[in-house]
Amino acid sequence: MPLSAMTCDVSSAKNNDDDDDVSTPIATASGLLSLLSEPDPSLVRHALTRLLSVVDTLWHEVAEVLPYLEAIAEEGGGGGGAAPAAAAAEGDDDDDAVMDDDLRPAAASATSYDESTRRTAAALASRVFFHLEEPRQALRLALESGDEHFDVLRPADGDRPYVERLVNAAIEEYVSRKRMEFDGEGEDDDDDDGRAVAATSAKRGTREGKEDDDGDDEEELDMSKLAKVVQLMFQRCYRDGSYGHALGVAFESRECGRVEEILDELSSGRSGMDALAVVDVLGRAMTSAHDLIPSKAFRSRALSSIADSLDAVFRGAAVGGGASAVARRNAACALALCRQLLDDAVAVGGIVTRLIDDGDDSALLGLQLCFDVVDSGDQAFVAQVASCLPERGGSSASASPGGGGGGDDDDAAVDVVIDGSTAAGGDEREVEVDSDGNAAVPPGIADERGVEVETRRGGEAAVETTVRSDATWAHFANARRVLTGGFTSELSLSFLFKNSNADPMIMSNLKRALEERIMSRSSVLHNCAVTAHGYLNAGTTNDDFLRDNLDWMKKASNWAKFSATASMGVIHAGHTTEAMTLLEPYLPPSAPANDPDAAAPTVSSTGGYAEGGSLYALGLIHGSHAGSSTSKRLEASQFLRNHLRNSHANEVISHGAALGVGLTSFGSGDLDVVNELKELLYTDSAVAGEAASIALGMVLVGSGAGNPSSSSSGDEELGEIVAELRNYSRETHHEKIIRGIAMCLALVNFGQEENADATIEEMRSDRDPIIRYGAMYGLALAYCGTGSNKAIRILLHTAVSDVSDDVRMASVIGLALVLHKTPKRVPELVRLLLESFNPHVRYASCMAVGIAMAGSGDTESVALLEPMLTDMADHVRQGALLGTAMIYMQQSDTCNHRKIKTFRDKLASLISDKHQTTLTKMGAILSTGLLDVGGRNCALSLSSRNGFTKMTSAAGLVLWLQHWHWYPLMHMLSLAVTPTVTVGLNKDFKYPKKFEIVCNSKPSAFAYPKKLEEKKEEKKKRVETVALSTTAKNNARIARKRAKEDAESGEVGEGGMEVDKKEEESTEEGKDKAESMDVDGDDADKAVASEENKPKKKRDPEPTHFFVSNPARITTAQANSCAFNLSQRYRPIRPEEKPYGVIMLTDSTPGEEEDVGAVKTPAQEDEADPPEPFEWTPPGHPDHPDTAVDEEGTAAADE
């Protein structure tokens, strides 16, 4: 067909019925493509419109003219000669016919197109690029096509895939640009892939198929148009209620203003969501912000905005003020967690105060929050929260939840809030305040409620005064008992003492194996056995084995005696009330407590191993549990500091005193304690200096002292001390001191993230490998639990590049600390490192897998470590044994297809095998203790119930790993293990015995392992001698011969007859026996047949669920299978949480009698109940029970 005829047909069709023409399907686009070269703009516009309607099916043909379409879409672009040759296909056959040369459009003069035509061309080209899977180019042209062709808010059904893909591309490009902008401001130094990778990603944008790029990609896309698309997407999210998606984009793009805008829209009534749904979105946003935002600075700002929104819901000021009780409860829990993430102790204290003041269930929720705060392991934070609670009979540092009003004179009126027994039972009245700030309570208030008044004033202005009932003050007393009174420690101690499942046969067999041959003379193995005993009974106070085997214990000498004495601290961890009594025989003499002027006893420069170990044990007793009593801990700290100051002459006692001081002052940041430890460090004693530097790290753990960008390093004096430590590490020649200072700096930077980058980078570049060793642990602790890609990249790089084996080992172990919240990533990362030529790397890989997967019983992880059990290097075998033991913690005998039993047998065989090296046996002995640590009721865990990284556990684990260099640090495992106790408590802190938890699994899956049984010696039974037939015949022949001889001698008669008779009888007896044997054989066959026919007794199937009593051991894995039974009398205050840890319970029938148990310490458990009242009568008295009265009424004593 001639081109002119084709043009006329198209024009006629366009003029007659344009709409019908657009909807008419076509088989090929060759005709329409030819129209693009026409000089008439109306024809080009019509062709573009028609092509746009069929591009989804004919895009492969339109792709031939993409350059021409882009030229039309450009501002002021022209057509004509720029049009390429188009392919034509006529008819329905499969043969492609290419347009002849004479049909190609000739060069036309430049033509200007209107805005509508250019936008249509851009939309058409964008669609083609979309089908070519080049979303970036499609997005570039879609931004030019306008809202008519790229409707983000309301896309048509057919355009939805196209719009969604380009919106995703726009968001990715927008996020990349914003991240670069944020990095340029220097506010995000912890981008996951670094600034260079972010810049490269921004240049790439979202192109997925583009290979060549000849321009600067940042200039291709207009940022203002990208922002417009993102804004439209936000509006669409608001309309659809997808606030979570909007917050995700805001988090990724690092826009605090955008986050606040979304939260305001969510909290307002415009969202159409109720308060419970709003709290759910805010809770998920908080979790995402904490887990996914790598920048600590931006994360803090985002969490602060989320906390403000949660606070509005909690106070009832959001969502129209119609928050339900469940919504307020969930908001309070999320708000407390968010404020704790922000390290805002004052705000957490205010939340607890408000909840307790509300009374009833809200008060129980406040107590539940106190348990959660203690579970985080940050003792300094816990103390700050406790200081914010009001005190009865005195002023409090905390402000009232409602805030106070101001006044000009001292006689200003004060609002008095009177809290009754219920949340709605309060009353507000105005009272007068005198010049001393005392509130004049209106007459009758105290008499009505029986309450006391607490008055608070802020400067010259009167502040709200709260009147609380006795019940409310009792709740505050319980809150203080939880936070600083040591109740959580007593709870764990009571459970471990009463429910210990430790197997005494394990230590008996271990002692018997070590007493054989050469092993009895090995001090290392003896020390490890004592340490393993401490692990087995950690926190249970069960030291019967040590008391029963004092002679065996006396084999320890020198530092082994120090370690053996210190193991008492592991066994009695948390038993603070009896600590001094237990250790009194070993403690060094001290000045009388009632005579402050008395001189301190002289300390000898030699010996002192038992004394130093006892001081270390005292620190372990008070410092192992984060929830121990603050007053008891301060008392022990003062006692240890006295010995620290007076024991510089003896490095052994100084060593134990320094470690004890560090444990009792853990995380306190006390400047006086720091100066005393620094004084010991500067004595330049290798042993004492190492302990002093490690203790300094424990005192300053998590403070970030010395970091220029740390928010918690405001005390310049502490920063100067840390700087002095760095300088001293370069001056001293003692490796032990250098290593101690390196670990001190690592502990100081716990949880500091990017704030510690400068310090860690300086340590990483040091020439001393010991400092670099500390840098790896510092990096792991700074990013502990964050999963930071930057930290992982540095650790992996160091693991394969550093020249020091110790540095490589520390870097691999650090991976487990950084990834402990996503443990399954660790085996994948170290899989290749387990095949490394370096044995230190292999050892560290085994330990990393064990730490990450501790208590999981993971089959793949065990299989990964199994080849390492037969490694050529003995310390690698030791690491494999320790790692496997950690994985098998708290696992039943059915774990891993019952292979755990095989592993236990292997440990026993390795210990008794005389061909194994000392290091291998050491690993087997320690693994025996790790398997059943804490009486099988403890586990190695770095995460708290709410997902916090527990400071005490992380620091304890890192210090325990230093036993590679110093064996006494083996006892630091006491800080890292956590009792897996689940207990429900009522408002009086007593546990209802009828409260149960449903476990939806078989009982054998989480049962205690079976205890060993003592092998009984079997007595040898005497076996009767079997008489052979030949012997019988020989005896008969001899008898006949003797009878014959007697007959020949004249004594023939009855004797011979008797012999013959006896022979006949013996013959008959033989026949009878043979017959009886045949009969017995028949009976046996019948018995066997009857046994076969007898139906076998079927084993009852194991139930698929069971009930867990209160209290009980519930492991982390078991908690996933447990659920609350909400139909019983006692119900949890937070039923949506997992049944794990301490659970506050509500009583649905408070008027009924309760069957409860009290939490008692071991000392209280040992006390016998008082006898029942009775009246004593002497013997012989008529009323004496041994006196009988005869019939005549006279008393007589029974014979």
Secondary structure as GFF3:
##gff-version 3
##sequence-region A 1 1199
A	DSSP	alpha_helix	3	16	.	.	.	ID=ss1
A	DSSP	alpha_helix	18	23	.	.	.	ID=ss2
A	DSSP	alpha_helix	30	35	.	.	.	ID=ss3
A	DSSP	alpha_helix	41	62	.	.	.	ID=ss4
A	DSSP	three_ten_helix	63	65	.	.	.	ID=ss5
A	DSSP	alpha_helix	66	73	.	.	.	ID=ss6
A	DSSP	three_ten_helix	80	82	.	.	.	ID=ss7
A	DSSP	beta_strand	87	88	.	.	.	ID=ss8
A	DSSP	beta_strand	97	98	.	.	.	ID=ss9
A	DSSP	three_ten_helix	101	103	.	.	.	ID=ss10
A	DSSP	alpha_helix	115	131	.	.	.	ID=ss11
A	DSSP	alpha_helix	135	145	.	.	.	ID=ss12
A	DSSP	alpha_helix	160	184	.	.	.	ID=ss13
A	DSSP	alpha_helix	194	204	.	.	.	ID=ss14
A	DSSP	three_ten_helix	217	219	.	.	.	ID=ss15
A	DSSP	alpha_helix	223	240	.	.	.	ID=ss16
A	DSSP	alpha_helix	243	252	.	.	.	ID=ss17
A	DSSP	alpha_helix	256	267	.	.	.	ID=ss18
A	DSSP	three_ten_helix	269	271	.	.	.	ID=ss19
A	DSSP	alpha_helix	275	292	.	.	.	ID=ss20
A	DSSP	alpha_helix	296	314	.	.	.	ID=ss21
A	DSSP	three_ten_helix	319	321	.	.	.	ID=ss22
A	DSSP	alpha_helix	325	341	.	.	.	ID=ss23
A	DSSP	alpha_helix	345	358	.	.	.	ID=ss24
A	DSSP	alpha_helix	360	375	.	.	.	ID=ss25
A	DSSP	alpha_helix	379	387	.	.	.	ID=ss26
A	DSSP	beta_strand	413	418	.	.	.	ID=ss27
A	DSSP	three_ten_helix	423	425	.	.	.	ID=ss28
A	DSSP	beta_strand	427	433	.	.	.	ID=ss29
A	DSSP	beta_strand	439	440	.	.	.	ID=ss30
A	DSSP	alpha_helix	445	449	.	.	.	ID=ss31
A	DSSP	beta_strand	452	454	.	.	.	ID=ss32
A	DSSP	beta_strand	457	458	.	.	.	ID=ss33
A	DSSP	beta_strand	461	462	.	.	.	ID=ss34
A	DSSP	beta_strand	465	468	.	.	.	ID=ss35
A	DSSP	alpha_helix	470	483	.	.	.	ID=ss36
A	DSSP	alpha_helix	487	498	.	.	.	ID=ss37
A	DSSP	alpha_helix	504	514	.	.	.	ID=ss38
A	DSSP	three_ten_helix	517	521	.	.	.	ID=ss39
A	DSSP	alpha_helix	523	536	.	.	.	ID=ss40
A	DSSP	alpha_helix	544	548	.	.	.	ID=ss41
A	DSSP	alpha_helix	550	553	.	.	.	ID=ss42
A	DSSP	alpha_helix	559	571	.	.	.	ID=ss43
A	DSSP	three_ten_helix	576	578	.	.	.	ID=ss44
A	DSSP	alpha_helix	579	583	.	.	.	ID=ss45
A	DSSP	alpha_helix	609	623	.	.	.	ID=ss46
A	DSSP	alpha_helix	630	646	.	.	.	ID=ss47
A	DSSP	alpha_helix	651	664	.	.	.	ID=ss48
A	DSSP	alpha_helix	671	681	.	.	.	ID=ss49
A	DSSP	alpha_helix	686	699	.	.	.	ID=ss50
A	DSSP	alpha_helix	716	731	.	.	.	ID=ss51
A	DSSP	alpha_helix	735	748	.	.	.	ID=ss52
A	DSSP	three_ten_helix	753	756	.	.	.	ID=ss53
A	DSSP	alpha_helix	757	764	.	.	.	ID=ss54
A	DSSP	alpha_helix	769	782	.	.	.	ID=ss55
A	DSSP	alpha_helix	789	801	.	.	.	ID=ss56
A	DSSP	alpha_helix	805	818	.	.	.	ID=ss57
A	DSSP	alpha_helix	825	830	.	.	.	ID=ss58
A	DSSP	three_ten_helix	833	835	.	.	.	ID=ss59
A	DSSP	alpha_helix	839	852	.	.	.	ID=ss60
A	DSSP	alpha_helix	859	865	.	.	.	ID=ss61
A	DSSP	three_ten_helix	866	870	.	.	.	ID=ss62
A	DSSP	alpha_helix	874	887	.	.	.	ID=ss63
A	DSSP	three_ten_helix	895	898	.	.	.	ID=ss64
A	DSSP	alpha_helix	899	912	.	.	.	ID=ss65
A	DSSP	alpha_helix	918	931	.	.	.	ID=ss66
A	DSSP	alpha_helix	933	936	.	.	.	ID=ss67
A	DSSP	beta_strand	938	940	.	.	.	ID=ss68
A	DSSP	alpha_helix	951	961	.	.	.	ID=ss69
A	DSSP	three_ten_helix	962	964	.	.	.	ID=ss70
A	DSSP	three_ten_helix	967	972	.	.	.	ID=ss71
A	DSSP	alpha_helix	973	976	.	.	.	ID=ss72
A	DSSP	beta_strand	977	979	.	.	.	ID=ss73
A	DSSP	beta_strand	981	985	.	.	.	ID=ss74
A	DSSP	beta_strand	991	992	.	.	.	ID=ss75
A	DSSP	beta_strand	997	999	.	.	.	ID=ss76
A	DSSP	three_ten_helix	1003	1006	.	.	.	ID=ss77
A	DSSP	alpha_helix	1029	1048	.	.	.	ID=ss78
A	DSSP	alpha_helix	1054	1093	.	.	.	ID=ss79
A	DSSP	beta_strand	1106	1108	.	.	.	ID=ss80
A	DSSP	beta_strand	1112	1113	.	.	.	ID=ss81
A	DSSP	alpha_helix	1116	1119	.	.	.	ID=ss82
A	DSSP	beta_strand	1122	1124	.	.	.	ID=ss83
A	DSSP	beta_strand	1130	1132	.	.	.	ID=ss84
A	DSSP	beta_strand	1142	1147	.	.	.	ID=ss85
A	DSSP	beta_strand	1156	1157	.	.	.	ID=ss86
A	DSSP	alpha_helix	1162	1166	.	.	.	ID=ss87
A	DSSP	beta_strand	1187	1189	.	.	.	ID=ss88
A	DSSP	beta_strand	1195	1197	.	.	.	ID=ss89
###
